[in-house]
């Protein structure tokens, strides 16, 4: 396992130290677990963003929506049924 340095506020470090002591765990183990949980929650988003061009399509759709360039749901359904 490699070493990494992170900067966190002292108050948060003290809270982490207290939790680690209470749970009889190493601070490192808690942080690694938190990183794993964070990545797992975002895995689907990361997979979708790895699809070539999808992010650009999402941004374009968002711009169209903001500019009220929308299609009635009935028209969208008809298009999907084709």
VONU-912351 format. One line per field, with one value per residue (C-alpha): x, y, z; residue in three letters. Coordinates in nm, 3 decimals. Example, Ala and Ser with C-alpha at 12.3 -4.5 7.8 and 13.67 -1.06 7.14 Angstrom:
BEGIN
east	[1.230	1.367]
north	[-0.450	-0.106]
up	[0.780	0.714]
code	[ALA	SER]
***
This chain:
BEGIN
east	[0.000	0.130	0.149	-0.052	-0.066	-0.393	-0.466	-0.769	-0.875	-0.746	-1.099	-1.187	-0.863	-0.945	-1.294	-1.149	-0.899	-1.181	-1.393	-1.094	-1.024	-1.389	-1.415	-1.066	-0.962	-0.675	-0.750	-0.604	-0.852	-1.144	-1.027	-0.969	-1.318	-1.469	-1.293	-1.425	-1.780	-1.750	-1.628	-1.892	-2.171	-2.038	-1.948	-2.256	-2.192	-1.827	-1.930	-2.179	-1.927	-1.681	-1.920	-1.766	-1.964	-2.223	-2.109	-2.132	-2.483	-2.590	-2.453	-2.628	-2.955	-2.920	-2.868	-3.172	-3.382	-3.269	-3.364	-3.703	-3.628	-3.839	-4.064	-4.407	-4.401	-4.656	-4.420	-4.128	-4.330	-4.429	-4.065	-3.961	-4.233	-4.094]
north	[0.000	0.344	0.645	0.960	1.285	1.469	1.798	1.809	2.059	1.978	1.951	1.681	1.497	1.499	1.364	1.090	1.005	0.983	0.760	0.536	0.502	0.433	0.167	0.029	0.085	0.259	0.600	0.472	0.183	0.419	0.653	0.367	0.235	0.581	0.614	0.272	0.372	0.707	0.546	0.270	0.530	0.703	0.395	0.412	0.779	0.705	0.420	0.642	0.923	0.680	0.635	0.841	1.158	1.106	1.398	1.632	1.503	1.560	1.915	1.988	1.850	2.063	2.376	2.290	2.242	2.576	2.745	2.572	2.369	2.078	1.821	1.719	1.375	1.244	1.330	1.168	0.849	0.837	0.873	0.592	0.361	0.380]
up	[0.000	-0.090	0.137	0.063	0.253	0.296	0.465	0.691	0.954	1.300	1.439	1.184	1.254	1.625	1.555	1.335	1.606	1.863	1.639	1.565	1.935	2.016	1.744	1.816	1.454	1.282	1.131	0.804	0.792	0.847	0.570	0.323	0.401	0.349	0.012	-0.095	0.002	-0.177	-0.499	-0.484	-0.456	-0.767	-0.969	-1.193	-1.270	-1.349	-1.580	-1.762	-1.799	-1.956	-2.252	-2.535	-2.606	-2.334	-2.120	-2.419	-2.495	-2.135	-2.141	-2.472	-2.337	-2.026	-2.239	-2.451	-2.140	-1.995	-2.323	-2.315	-2.627	-2.510	-2.676	-2.545	-2.382	-2.632	-2.920	-2.740	-2.685	-3.053	-3.154	-2.918	-3.050	-3.405]
code	[UNK	UNK	UNK	UNK	UNK	UNK	UNK	UNK	UNK	UNK	UNK	UNK	UNK	UNK	UNK	UNK	UNK	UNK	UNK	UNK	UNK	UNK	UNK	UNK	UNK	UNK	UNK	UNK	UNK	UNK	UNK	UNK	UNK	UNK	UNK	UNK	UNK	UNK	UNK	UNK	UNK	UNK	UNK	UNK	UNK	UNK	UNK	UNK	UNK	UNK	UNK	UNK	UNK	UNK	UNK	UNK	UNK	UNK	UNK	UNK	UNK	UNK	UNK	UNK	UNK	UNK	UNK	UNK	UNK	UNK	UNK	UNK	UNK	UNK	UNK	UNK	UNK	UNK	UNK	UNK	UNK	UNK]
***
